[in-house]
Amino acid sequence: GHCLHRRYAPSGLAVLASALLVACLLLATTLSSSASVGAAGGVAPRRSTEAQLRASPPSSRGPAGPRLGRPPCARGGRGVATQRWCAPPEDAEAAVDEALRDGFQIPVREAANRQSPLLMLPRHPSNCQVNAVLDRTETLVHRIQRGQVSELLKNPSGQNRAGGIEPEDRVYANSYVDLGAAEVVGFDYDYTLVSYKPVLLERIYEMARRHLVDNNRYPTELLTELQGYDPTFAIRGVAVDVESAWICALTNRYRVSVAFYGRERVSPEVVSDMYKSEFGAGILPPEERRRRMRPLNDLFSTVEACLLADLVQWFKDRDIAFDARSVVEDVLSAVGHAHTSGDMHRAVAEDLDHFLEPDEERRLRHLLESLKASGRKTMLVSNSQFWYVDAGMKHKVGEDWRTLFDVVVVSAGKPAFYTQNRPFREVSKNTGRIKFKPITELKPYNVYCQGSIKELMSLTGWAREADGNVDGSKVIYLGDSLFADLVEARRLYGWTTGAIISEVAAEIDVQRRREWKEAWHVLQALVHCVQMCQEEFHAEQQSENGVVNRQVPHTKANRALLDSLEALALEMRSKKDAVMNQNFGSIFRTSKDDGRTDKPSLFGRSLQRYVDFYTSRVENLRLYSTDHRFYPCHTRIGVLHEFTHMRDPILELMYEDSDESCWLDSMPSDLMI
């Protein structure tokens, strides 16, 4: 049941070489007998040429092909008879233990003569059963990398187009949502009813940089030496540590997973040291977290992250001392000034075609008209001023856009709109001036500002039950900013919330790429492999009464193998994430342990917790009936053991084998190209 590691790469360690030589000499007498058995038509399983090459010790390979090595052991995993190069257990274990004491690491082999190398897995030095698992995994990984398992390289969600709706246009539900039960549908304006081209973020960056120079007296060199807005640097959902000026990605438990200081990534050791908590959990206490971390939860805020990183890096490159807290405050203030001063709004209004995403098919108007025709009340609640909203809506929907809304509220001041009880004030549609008369009802086609959700529900009487109570779930509100638009509406008033997350379409597009799908499926195979190897470590450890006893520590070889496999998994996870964003990965996922495992990001967890459904564009709702019912994914709720019976194509292929042929030859024909 023991086998000597047949894939040790030359390490230069004298002790390892000596151990291998001794093992070879001890078994030299068996070579001729094993060759005779093979010549006499023995029952050893047939193997393909590729499998034979991979089964041969590296030292036995040469121009003449693989030479006969040690006699094989026929013990295979889960019904597979697999050749192994075996040695007496005493010699093998002694060689392994001595090599590990000298610091030897189980190597990850490299494929030769290939431009894009196949991933070569390590092997266990003495456990044939584990190596059978590694053989099967490596074969599957190679087929994935060669594109020979086409079924696994389809849509990674396991779902193709549903009802003719492309994945990037679908609505995804976190909870059950019945559109037919909704009486009111409301919308935010920025990045909800209208979407902006990336050039707007470039303009905001320029405005903020100019503000730093003109108003905060920053060096004029910044105007020419900062590179400008970089859409590939940061993602929505990161946070700024206002005390250190770090840009941080946070896990769902507020642990910092990735941090950048300027444009340079902070090492995991420094991150861990920075955020050590009193109890060693590495999670900032709530009070300190609220004081230090400024979340960046909308697309506008990616400008803040980019400008801050560029400015910090500029100071670092020139060895200019600076106070991190002051720089953070100045950058956030400068970007905020582009909004509050109206500079950004005036620039957009002067050239709407240049800044707004087009809607040539009038999809938004079609959606609004369908909602009105179905008897729904509609409302617009925006933090932007009326003249700005009016210009954009006329451009996208038409001059009569206000007829498509029962209530229009501008300058709402969300999230204060949800948390404070303020009266509404009417806005003149002609002059934009605010009127002073008290508001006792909200009339159609009029425009109001300020106000509050409490006043809104009181004056309209929407969603009121026969007993006088309000059923907030009958009000649907859609917006792009989780915390400004949606969290308080759902938490305090029970509104059904929908998030407009444009990154959904972008990430689905990335998931279609070959390099992302390959990394994802290889990662799945490696994770399964680690789990299966551990099951085999102590499979034959039995007590006196024949009961399997697995409660024994891992050997050094076992731990070294797991470390090597985890390193490969980390490499694949990093590769997968880098396709999304080379610095922070996906906006929905991150890691708490430097990439060893995936966890929902804080943004992703907030999306699950506070949002009932989400989609990439508000116009996607037009693809569904006004009475459509959205159901959450069945894996979204429940606990893990409830889904162990579900089909996992990667795991099925891990167990795919045959008693008559090697695992490579037993691949299902429908998965081969």
N, C-alpha and C positions, 0 to 999 in steps of 0.2 A: 503493500500500500504506500510505499515511499518512493520518491523519484528525485534524482538530482536535477537541479535547475538546468534545463537544456538550452537556456538562452542567455546565460551570463555573458555580458559584453566584457572584453578585456578591461580590467580595472587597474592593473599595475600593482595590485596588492599581492605580495609574495605568498602570503598565507593562503589566499584563495587559489592561486595557481597550483600550489603544492597539494592542497586538498583535492583539486580536480585530478591531478596527475596520479595521486595515490588511489583514488576511486577507479580511475581507468585501469591501472595495473591490477587491482583486485578483481576486476571483472573481465580482464582480457581473455581469460580462458573460456568465457562463455560466448565469445563472438562467433567462432566457427560453428558452434552448435546452433545458435540462433539463426545463422545464415542457412544451415542445413534444413532447419524447420521450414523456413520460408520457401526454400527450393522444392521441398517435398509437398508443397501444396497445403501449408498450414492454414488455419482458419482466422488468422489476423485480419481485421477489416481492411478492405481496399481503401486507398487514399489517392486523391488526385495529385498530380505533380506539384501543384502549388502547396497542397497540404503537407506533402512530404518535405518540401523545402523548409516549411515553417516548423516542422517537427524535428528537423535535424539540428544538432548542436552547431553553433556558428563555425566552430573550428573544423567541422567536417565538410563544409561547403567549399567548392572550388570549381575549376573549369569542367571537371568530369562529372559534376553534379553531386548530390548527397551520397555519402558513403554509409555503409552499415555502421550503426553505433551500438548502444547497449540493448540488451533484449527488452522488448516492450512489455509493459504490464497492460492487461486487457481490461482493466477497470475503467469504465467510462461513466459519465454523469447521466443519470436519469435514462438508463437504457441504451446509451451510446457506448459501444466498445471503442476505446480510443487508445492509440499507442502512446506509451510513455517511456522515457529513458530512465531506467531505475538503477538504484544502487543500494547496497546494504544500509539499513537505517542508521546504524551506529556511525558509519563513516560520513554519511550525508549530513546528519544532524550535527556531528562534531565540526565538519567543515563550515556549515552555515553559522553555527554559534560563534566560532572563532572569527569568521569574517564580519559578523555583525558587531562583535565586541570591538573590532578595529574600525568601526564606523562605516562599513560597507552599506550602500543603499541599493535596494533592488532596482535595476536600471529599467528605463523605458526605452525599448528598442526603436530604431529608426529604419524605415523602409529605404532600400537602396534603389538607385537608378529610376527615380521618379521625381518629376519636377515639383509636384504637390504631394508630399509624402503621405502615405497611408499611416494611420495611427496604429502603432505597435504596442500592445499591452505588455506589462511585465508578467513574469511567471513566478509561481511559488517554488522555492527550492526543494521541497520535499513532500508536497501534497498533490497526488495525482487527481483527486476529485476536484480540488480547486482549479487545477490547470485545465480540466475538462470544461469547467465553466468559462474560464478565460479564453479557451480555444473557441467556444461557441460565440462568445461576445466579440472577439476579434474578427471572426468571419463575418458576423452581422455588420459590424462597424465598417469593414472594408466594402461590403456590398452597398451600404448607405453612401459611403464616400465616392463610390464609382457610379452612383445613380442607378443601381440595379434592383432597387426595392421601390419601385415607382409608387405603389400604394401608400407607402409611408411618407412620401414627399408631396402629398396633397395638402389641402388647407389644414394647418396644424390644429385648428380647433375641432377637427373631425366633422365639420359641417360644411357642405357645399352650399350653393345658392339655394335659399328657401323661397319658394314661390317666385322665382325669377329675380329676387333682390340680392344684389351683390353684398358680400360681407361688410364692406366699408360703408354701405348705405343702410345697414340694418339698425334696428333699435334693440338694445340689449337691456334686459330687465334684471334688477337685483331683487325685486319683489313683485308680487302680482299687481298688475295695473289694468284696470278696465276703463278704456276710453269712453265706453258707452255710459258709464256711471258719472262721468265728469260733467259738471254744469258750467264750469268756468275754465278757460285756458288763458294763461298769462305769459308774457314774454319780456325778457330783458332786451336791450337794444344792441350794445357793442358786443361783437363776436357771438351774437345770437341771431337777431333778425338781420344784421349785416355782418359780413366778414371782411377782414382787411387783408390786403396783399402784404408780403414781408417788407416791402419798401416803407411802410408806415413805421415799423420798428426801427428801421435805419434812420428815419427822420427824427424820431423821438431821441435816439442815441445822440444825434448831432445837436439837437436842441439842448439836451442835458449837459453835454460836454461844453457847449458855448456858455451855458449858464454858470458852470463851475469857473470858467475863465473870467467872464465878465462880472459876475456878482460875488463869487467867493475868492477871487484873486488867485486862482490856481495858475501855474505856469502856462504861458501862451504856447509853449512847445506841444502841449497836449493836443492842440488843434490839428497838428500835422503828424505827430508821432504815435498817437493811438490808432489802432488799425481799423476802428469802426465796428459797427454791430456785426457780430458773428452768430448766425442762427444755429451753428453746429455746437456751440460751447455749452450752453445751459439748457435745462428743460423746465417745464412747469412743475411745481411741486417741491422744488428745493427750498432751502431756507438760508438766510443770512445770519450768522452769529455776529451780533452787533458789537461784541467785545473784542473779537479776534479778526473780524473781516473775512472769515472763512465762508465759502459757499458750500453748504452741506446737504447731502441727501440723507433723509431720515427714514428709518423703518417705522412700521406701524406702532411700535412701542417707544418711539422718539429716540431711538439709538442712532447715533451718527454712523452711517455705513461708508460714505465717501465724502471727502472734504478737499477743497481746492483753496490754496492760499495764493491769490493771483491766478496765473495760468498754470501753476505747478501743483500736482497732486500731493497731498500730505500723506506720509507713510502711515500704515495702519497702527504702528506702535505709537506714533506721536498722537494720533487721533484718540487711541485708547487712553493714553496718559492725560490728555486734555480733559476728557469727559468722564473721568473716574468719579463715581459717586461714593458717598459715605459708606454705603453697604456693599460696594463692589459690583453692583449690577451694570454699571456703565451707562445708566439711564439718568438723565438730568431730572432732579426733583421738579414737580410742576411749577413751583414759584420761580425757580431759576430758568426753567425752560421758557416760561412766558416772558421773562425779562430779557433773555439773551437771543432767542430765536425769532426771527421775523420771517414768516412763511411767504413764499412767492407763488401764489396759487392761480394767477391768470397769465395770459400770454403777454400782456403789457409788462409784467414784472420780469420777464426774461431779459429785458433791456437793463434793469437794475443789476442783475447778476453779471451780465457781460461787462457793463461799464465799470462796476466795482472791481472785477477781476483784472481788467485792463489797467485801471488806475493803480491798484496795488502792485501789479507786476512792473509798472513803469517806475514806481518808487524803489522797488527792490533792485531792479537792474542798475539803478544809479546810486544805490547805497544812500538814499535819502530817508532819514528817520521820519516817521509819521505816527500819529496817534490813530489807531485803528477805529476807535469809536467815533472820532471826528470825521474821518473819511467816509465811514458808513453813513453817518447822518447827512453829510453833504451830498453824497450820491443819491440817496433816497429822496432828499429834498429837491435836488435838481430834476430828477425824473418826474417827481410829483408836480413840480412847477410847470412842466410841459403840458400837463392836463389842466391844472387849476387856473393857469393864466389864459387858457383858451388858445394858445399858440398851435397846439396840435389840431384842435378842432377847426380853426380857421384855415390851416393848410389843407386839411381834408376837404372841407367845404368848397374851397377854391378849385379843386381838381378831383372831383369824385371818381371819374373814370380811372385816374391814376392810382388811387388808394383803395377803392372798394372792389371786392371780388364781383365779377359780373353775374347777372341772373337773366340771361337773354331769353330763357324760356318762361320767365315770370313764374317760377315755381313757388316762390313765397306768396305771391298773390293768390295762386291757385289754392294753396294750403289755407290761407285766411278765409277765402271765399267759401271753401268747403266747410270749415268750422262754423261760419255764420249760417250757412244753409242748413246745417244739422241742428240748429237751435242753440248752440253753445254761446255763452257770453265770452267776450274776448277783452283782454286788457294789455296795455303796455306800461311797464313800470321801469324807468331808467334813471340812472344817476346823471345822465347828460342833460344839457340845457335844451329847451324846446327848439330854438332856431337850428341847432345842429341835428337833432333828431328829425326835424321837419325836412331839412335838405336831403338827408340820406334816404328817408322813406319815400319822398317824392321821386327821387332818382331810381329807386329799386322797385317800388310798388305802383306809384302813380300819384297824380295830384290829389286824388280823392282818398288817400290812404286812411284818413281819420274815420271815414265811414265804415271801415272794416274793424273798428275797435269800439267797444262800449265805454271804456274808461281809458284815458291817457294820463299818465302821471310822469312828470319829468323832474329833474333835480330832487329825486326821492331821498338821497342820502342813505342808501342801504349800506350797512345793515341796521343803522339807526331807525330806518323805516319799520323794522320789525320789533325793535326793543324799546322804542320811546312812543309816547302817546301825543302826537302832534296834530294840529288841525291842518286841513288842506287849504290851499290858497289858489285862486284861479289865475291863469296866465293869459294875457291878451294874445289872441292868435295873430293879430295884425302888428303889434308893436313889441311883443315879448315881455311887456312890463307886467309886474305882479299887482293884482287888484287887492283891495283891502276888505271887501265885503265878506261876511261870514258865509261859510259853505255848509248848507244843510242837506244838499243832495248832489250827487255826481251825475251830471247830465251828459248824454251822448254828444259826441263831436266837440265838446269843450276840452280844454287842456288844464290840468291842475299840477301843482308842485308841492313839495314837502309832504305833509300828511303822515299817516301810519297805517299799518295793517289793521289795527283795531278800528280806526275810523273808517277804513275802506269797507270792512265787513259789516259795520254798523249802518253805514249810509246806503249800501247797496242791498243788504238783506240776502246776499248770496249764500247758498248752501245751508240755509236755515231749515231745521227740521220742524215737524208739527209741534213738538214740545218746547220750541223756542231755542234749542241748542243748535250750534253750528257744527256741521260735519266737514271739517277741513279737507278731508280726503277727496271731496268732490271738486276741489280747486287744484288744477295742475299749473305749475309755474316752471318755466324753462329759462335757464341762464347758464353762463359759462364759468362764473366764479363760484366755487363751492361755498366759501365762507361769507362772501358779500351777498350772494343771491339766494342761496338754497338752504344752508344749515339751519338758520333760525326760523325760516318759514316752515320747515318740516318739524323741527324740535319743539317749537313753542305753539304752533297753530295746526300741526298735522297736515299741512298741504302735501299733495303728491308732487314730488320734485323730479325734474328732468334736466340732466346736464348736457350741454353741448360741448363735446370734447373733440376738437378737430384732429388731435393726435391719434384718435382711433383709426381714422382712414390712413394716416401716415404709417402707423405701426403695422396695420394689416398689409399695406403695400410692401413693407420690409419683410414681413413673414412669408411673402411669396417668393422671395429671393432664394436662390439655391444655397448660398452660403449660410443664411440663417437657418433654413430647414435642416441642412446637414448638421450644423452644430447642435441644434435642438434635439434631433433624433439620436445622435451619438451621445449626447449628454444623458438622455433617457436610458440608453443601453448601459452606460457606465454606472449610473445610479442603481439600476437593477443588478448589475454585475457585483457591485460592492455588497449588496444585501445577500445575494446568492452565495458569494464566497464565504461570508460569515456563517451561513447555514452549514456549509461544508467543512468548516474548520474543525469542528468537534463532532462530526456526524457519527464517528465510530467510537466515541468515548462512552463506555457503558459501565454501569455498576455491576456488582456481583450477581444480582438477580436479573440481569439483562435489560434493565431500564436505561434508556439513553440519559447520560449526564453531560450537559453542556456547560455547567457552571464551573468552568476552568478558565484561567486567564489566557489571553492570546499570547502566543509565543512571539519572540522578537521578529521572526520571519513573517508571521501573520500581520503584526503591526506595520512592518515595513511595506508589505504588499498593500495594505489599506491606505497608507500614506501616499504611495505611488498612484493608486487609482483615484484617490481624492484630488491629487495634483492634476491628473488628466481631466477630471470633471471640472475642476476650477478653470482650467485652460479653455475647455469647451464653453463653459458658462460666460467667461470673459469675452470669448469670440462672439458668442450670440448677442451679448449685451452691446458690444462695440458696434455691431451693425445698426443697432437702434440709435445709440449716441455714444461716441467714443469715450466720453467722460463719465456720464451718469447712467447710461443704459436706458431702459424703459421708464416711462413716468409712472408705471403701475407696479413695478417690482424693483426690489433692491436686495441687499444681503446684510445680515447682522454679523457675519463672521468672515469678512474679507472674501466673499465670493463662494464659500463652500456650500452654502444653501441659498435658495431663493425665499424671499419673504415679501408680502405686500408692502409697498412703500407707504409712507404716511398718507400721501395723496390717494393711492389706490385703496387703502383701508377707509379713508374718509369718503371716497366715492361709493364704496359698498355700504357704509353705515348711514350716510345722509341722503343718498340719491336713490330714487326708486327705479329710474331707467336713464339710459344715456345713449347718445348717438353722435355721429361726427358733424352733422349739419341739421338745423331745425327743419329744413325742407324735406328731410327724409320721412317725416311723418305723413307726407302726402302719399307715400307708397302703401299706406295701411288704411283700412276702413276707419271711419270716425267712431265705430263701435268695436274696434279691435281689442282683443284681450292679450296682454303680454304676460308670459309666464317666466319665472326665473329658471335658470339652468338647474337641473336636478342635483348637480354636484356643488351648487352654491351653498346649500344648507345641509344640515346633518353632520354626522361624524364619519371619520375615515372608514371604519369597519363596515359601514353600510354600503360601500361602493367597491368592496374587494371582489365582488362577482362580476363587475363590469369588464367589458372587453378592453384589453390593452394590447394593441398590435405589436408593440416592441417586446413586451413580456412574452407574448405567445411565440414570437420568433426566437426568443432566448431559450425557450423550452423545446423548440422544434427539433426533432432528432429521428433517427432510424436505427434499427438493430442491424440492418443489412448493409448500410453504407455510411460513410462519414457524414458529418453534419452539413458540410458544404454541398454535398450532392443531394441532400434531402430537402433543399429549399422548395417551397411550393411553386409549381410551375407558373401560377398566375401572378407571382411577385417577381418573376424574372423577365428581363428584357432581352 
